[in-house]
Amino acid sequence: MVRLTCARIVAGLTTSSAATIEVRPEHAGHAMCTLFVGDFDARIAQIAERGLEPAERETYANGVRKATFRDPDGNEIGFGGAPA
């Protein structure tokens, strides 16, 4: 069993990707996962080829991009990428 004691965890997966886990008790039962990937455009294109489009696309002030996908239960997975 893993017990999370902080509000945010950032873990490096490889040299070009990382995962962020945020603990949001007010959203219990609704998972949220964000993966930062080195091949953002290719990854989003591959997902689109399967018929899925992001519910949201964001570009932050520093140029970092994020695409968020949600399932009917409210769970979400986001993919982040470096500036274009």
N, CA and C of each residue as an Amber inpcrd file, in Angstrom:
protein
   252
   0.8400000  -1.1740000   0.0000000   0.0000000   0.0000000   0.0000000
   0.8880000   1.2410000   0.0000000   0.5120000   2.2060000  -0.8250000
   1.2280000   3.4770000  -0.8910000   0.3590000   4.5390000  -0.2450000
   0.9250000   5.2730000   0.6700000   0.1950000   6.3730000   1.2940000
   0.8340000   7.6800000   0.8560000   0.0620000   8.5260000   0.2130000
   0.5650000   9.8120000  -0.2510000   0.4090000  10.8330000   0.8550000
   1.4940000  11.5230000   1.1690000   1.4340000  12.4920000   2.2520000
   1.6900000  13.9130000   1.7760000   1.8690000  14.0900000   0.4830000
   2.0880000  15.4460000  -0.0180000   1.0380000  15.7540000  -1.0740000
   0.9030000  17.0220000  -1.3970000  -0.1260000  17.4460000  -2.3360000
   0.2510000  17.1700000  -3.7850000   1.5450000  17.0220000  -4.0560000
   1.9550000  16.8240000  -5.4440000   3.2420000  16.0200000  -5.4810000
   3.2970000  15.0680000  -6.3900000   4.4890000  14.2510000  -6.5870000
   4.8790000  14.3560000  -8.0520000   6.1420000  14.6150000  -8.3290000
   6.6330000  14.6340000  -9.7040000   7.7370000  13.5920000  -9.7810000
   7.6110000  12.6670000 -10.7080000   8.5950000  11.5930000 -10.8380000
   9.0830000  11.5180000 -12.2780000  10.3830000  11.4010000 -12.4670000
  10.9420000  11.2160000 -13.7980000  10.8150000   9.7640000 -14.2200000
  10.3130000   9.5200000 -15.4120000  10.1790000   8.1660000 -15.9190000
  11.3460000   7.8110000 -16.8280000  11.7090000   8.7200000 -17.7070000
  12.8550000   8.5610000 -18.6000000  13.4830000   9.9370000 -18.7520000
  14.4840000  10.0400000 -19.5970000  15.1080000  11.3430000 -19.8060000
  14.1830000  12.3230000 -20.5070000  13.1330000  11.8250000 -21.1770000
  12.2440000  12.7330000 -21.9030000  10.7990000  12.6910000 -21.4180000
  10.5350000  12.0360000 -20.2790000   9.1620000  12.0020000 -19.7870000
   9.1400000  11.9870000 -18.2610000   8.0450000  12.4800000 -17.7170000
   7.8590000  12.5200000 -16.2700000   6.3770000  12.3730000 -15.9760000
   6.0380000  11.9770000 -14.7540000   4.6450000  11.8440000 -14.3410000
   4.3880000  12.7540000 -13.1570000   3.2160000  13.3530000 -13.1240000
   2.7910000  14.1770000 -12.0040000   1.5420000  13.5550000 -11.4130000
   1.5280000  13.3890000 -10.1040000   0.3440000  12.8820000  -9.4050000
  -0.0640000  13.9420000  -8.4030000  -1.3040000  14.3910000  -8.4790000
  -1.8110000  15.3710000  -7.5300000  -2.8700000  14.7100000  -6.6670000
  -2.7880000  14.9160000  -5.3550000  -3.7750000  14.3970000  -4.4300000
  -4.8500000  15.4570000  -4.2680000  -6.0670000  15.1220000  -4.7180000
  -7.1850000  16.0650000  -4.6300000  -8.3580000  15.3560000  -3.9680000
  -8.3950000  15.3310000  -2.6200000  -9.4440000  14.5960000  -1.9210000
 -10.8520000  15.0320000  -2.2950000 -11.0170000  16.2740000  -2.6880000
 -12.3500000  16.7480000  -3.0680000 -12.8450000  16.0890000  -4.3490000
 -11.9710000  15.3890000  -5.0430000 -12.3340000  14.6820000  -6.2720000
 -12.1850000  13.1760000  -6.0920000 -12.3760000  12.6900000  -4.8790000
 -12.2270000  11.2540000  -4.6060000 -13.0660000  10.4470000  -5.5900000
 -12.4410000   9.4360000  -6.1730000 -13.1330000   8.6080000  -7.1560000
 -12.9560000   9.1000000  -8.5780000 -12.2980000  10.2210000  -8.7550000
 -12.0530000  10.7750000 -10.0780000 -10.5490000  10.9350000 -10.2520000
  -9.9350000   9.9820000 -10.9140000  -8.4860000   9.9810000 -11.0740000
  -8.0300000  11.0790000 -12.0300000  -6.8350000  11.5900000 -11.7640000
  -6.2180000  12.5640000 -12.6500000  -4.7420000  12.2120000 -12.7670000
  -4.2870000  12.0320000 -13.9850000  -2.8950000  11.6810000 -14.2260000
  -2.3870000  12.5270000 -15.3860000  -1.1960000  13.1090000 -15.2370000
  -0.5810000  13.8820000 -16.3090000   0.7940000  13.3100000 -16.5960000
   1.0460000  12.9900000 -17.8500000   2.3390000  12.4730000 -18.2910000
   2.9920000  13.4940000 -19.2040000   4.2270000  13.8620000 -18.9090000
   4.9800000  14.7820000 -19.7640000   5.7990000  13.9260000 -20.7120000
   5.5770000  14.0830000 -22.0100000   6.2130000  13.2200000 -23.0040000
   7.0700000  14.0420000 -23.9660000   8.1140000  13.4230000 -24.4660000
   9.0180000  14.0910000 -25.3970000   8.4820000  14.1550000 -26.8130000
   7.4920000  13.3200000 -27.1190000   6.9270000  13.2520000 -28.4770000
   5.4590000  13.6870000 -28.4630000   5.1860000  14.8430000 -27.8670000
   3.8240000  15.3170000 -27.6500000   2.9660000  15.2870000 -28.9100000
   3.4150000  15.9250000 -29.9830000   2.6010000  15.9990000 -31.2080000
   2.3140000  14.6140000 -31.7800000   3.3260000  13.7610000 -31.8220000
   3.1440000  12.4000000 -32.3430000   2.1870000  11.6080000 -31.4520000
   2.3170000  11.7670000 -30.1420000   1.4590000  11.0350000 -29.2070000
   0.0030000  11.4340000 -29.3720000  -0.2700000  12.7390000 -29.4710000
  -1.6500000  13.2070000 -29.6280000  -2.2020000  12.7570000 -30.9840000
  -1.3720000  12.7620000 -32.0060000  -1.8030000  12.2840000 -33.3370000
  -2.1500000  10.8030000 -33.2940000  -1.3610000   9.9980000 -32.5850000
  -1.6390000   8.5620000 -32.4730000  -2.9610000   8.3160000 -31.7540000
  -3.2250000   9.1050000 -30.7370000  -4.4920000   8.9620000 -30.0100000
  -5.6550000   9.3670000 -30.9140000  -5.4830000  10.4350000 -31.6990000
  -6.5330000  10.8970000 -32.6240000  -6.8370000   9.8350000 -33.6760000
  -5.8090000   9.0950000 -34.1140000  -6.0150000   8.0140000 -35.0860000
  -6.9510000   6.9410000 -34.5390000  -7.0740000   6.8600000 -33.2430000
  -7.9690000   5.8890000 -32.5850000  -9.3480000   6.4840000 -32.3290000
  -9.5690000   7.7130000 -32.8010000 -10.8870000   8.3290000 -32.6950000
 -11.1190000   9.1420000 -31.4390000 -10.0680000   9.4430000 -30.6950000
 -10.2240000  10.2260000 -29.4680000  -9.6250000  11.6130000 -29.6440000
 -10.3700000  12.6180000 -29.2410000  -9.8880000  13.9950000 -29.2720000
  -9.8490000  14.5160000 -27.8440000  -8.8880000  15.3700000 -27.5180000
  -8.8190000  15.9030000 -26.1530000 -10.0300000  16.7510000 -25.7970000
 -10.4360000  16.6680000 -24.5340000 -11.5130000  17.5180000 -24.0260000
 -11.0200000  18.9560000 -23.8950000  -9.7250000  19.1020000 -23.6230000
  -9.1160000  20.4320000 -23.4820000  -7.7140000  20.4130000 -24.0580000
  -7.3240000  21.5420000 -24.6210000  -5.9360000  21.7820000 -25.0340000
  -5.5160000  23.0990000 -24.4170000  -4.3360000  23.1040000 -23.8150000
  -3.8410000  24.3190000 -23.1790000  -2.4010000  24.5710000 -23.6070000
  -2.0450000  25.8250000 -23.7010000  -0.6490000  26.2300000 -23.8730000
  -0.3800000  27.2650000 -22.7950000   0.5600000  26.9560000 -21.9220000
   0.8920000  27.8440000 -20.8090000   1.7810000  28.9890000 -21.2890000
   1.9340000  29.9920000 -20.4490000   2.7090000  31.1860000 -20.7970000
   4.1490000  30.8470000 -21.1930000   4.6950000  29.7660000 -20.6320000
   6.0720000  29.3710000 -20.9610000   6.1480000  28.4910000 -22.2060000
   4.9950000  28.2690000 -22.8690000   4.9650000  27.4850000 -24.0920000
   4.6880000  26.0080000 -23.9000000   4.7030000  25.5260000 -22.6660000
   4.4020000  24.1180000 -22.3990000   2.9560000  23.8410000 -22.7920000
   2.7510000  22.6990000 -23.4440000   1.4270000  22.3450000 -23.9480000
   0.8470000  21.1740000 -23.1620000  -0.4930000  21.1110000 -23.0870000
  -1.1710000  20.0150000 -22.4050000  -2.4550000  19.6820000 -23.1460000
  -2.6910000  18.3820000 -23.3170000  -3.9470000  17.8880000 -23.8780000
  -4.5650000  16.9680000 -22.8280000  -5.8240000  17.1970000 -22.5020000
  -6.5030000  16.4340000 -21.4570000  -7.6400000  15.6250000 -22.0610000
  -7.6850000  14.3440000 -21.7080000  -8.7370000  13.4270000 -22.1300000
  -9.5080000  12.9980000 -20.8850000 -10.8320000  12.8590000 -20.9910000
 -11.6720000  12.4310000 -19.8660000 -12.5710000  11.2840000 -20.2780000
 -12.8020000  10.3660000 -19.3350000 -13.7620000   9.3000000 -19.5850000
 -15.1120000   9.7120000 -18.9840000 -16.1800000   8.9420000 -19.2450000
 -17.5120000   9.3240000 -18.7620000 -17.6210000   9.4340000 -17.2420000
 -16.7360000   8.7820000 -16.4920000 -16.7890000   8.8330000 -15.0360000
 -16.0700000  10.0500000 -14.4630000 -15.4230000  10.8340000 -15.3150000
 -14.7200000  12.0120000 -14.8420000 -13.2350000  11.8050000 -14.6160000
 -12.7410000  10.5820000 -14.8290000 -11.3080000  10.3490000 -14.7290000
 -10.6210000  11.0590000 -15.8820000  -9.4300000  11.5690000 -15.6460000
  -8.7280000  12.2480000 -16.7370000  -7.2740000  11.8450000 -16.8140000
  -6.7890000  11.8540000 -18.0340000  -5.3640000  11.6820000 -18.2850000
  -4.9450000  12.8220000 -19.1900000  -3.8390000  13.4470000 -18.8330000
  -3.3280000  14.5470000 -19.6190000  -1.9320000  14.2230000 -20.1240000
  -1.6230000  14.7260000 -21.2750000  -0.2700000  14.6000000 -21.8290000
   0.2850000  16.0090000 -21.9850000   1.4780000  16.2120000 -21.4530000
   2.1350000  17.4940000 -21.5540000   3.3490000  17.3830000 -22.4560000
   3.6950000  18.4910000 -23.0790000   4.8540000  18.5120000 -23.9650000
   5.5570000  19.8490000 -23.9200000   6.8250000  19.8030000 -24.2800000
   7.6430000  21.0130000 -24.3140000   7.1010000  21.9890000 -25.3580000
   7.5160000  23.2500000 -25.2790000   7.0800000  24.2230000 -26.2840000
   7.3940000  23.7460000 -27.7070000   6.5330000  24.0890000 -28.6350000
   6.7100000  23.6660000 -30.0390000   7.9020000  24.3370000 -30.6660000
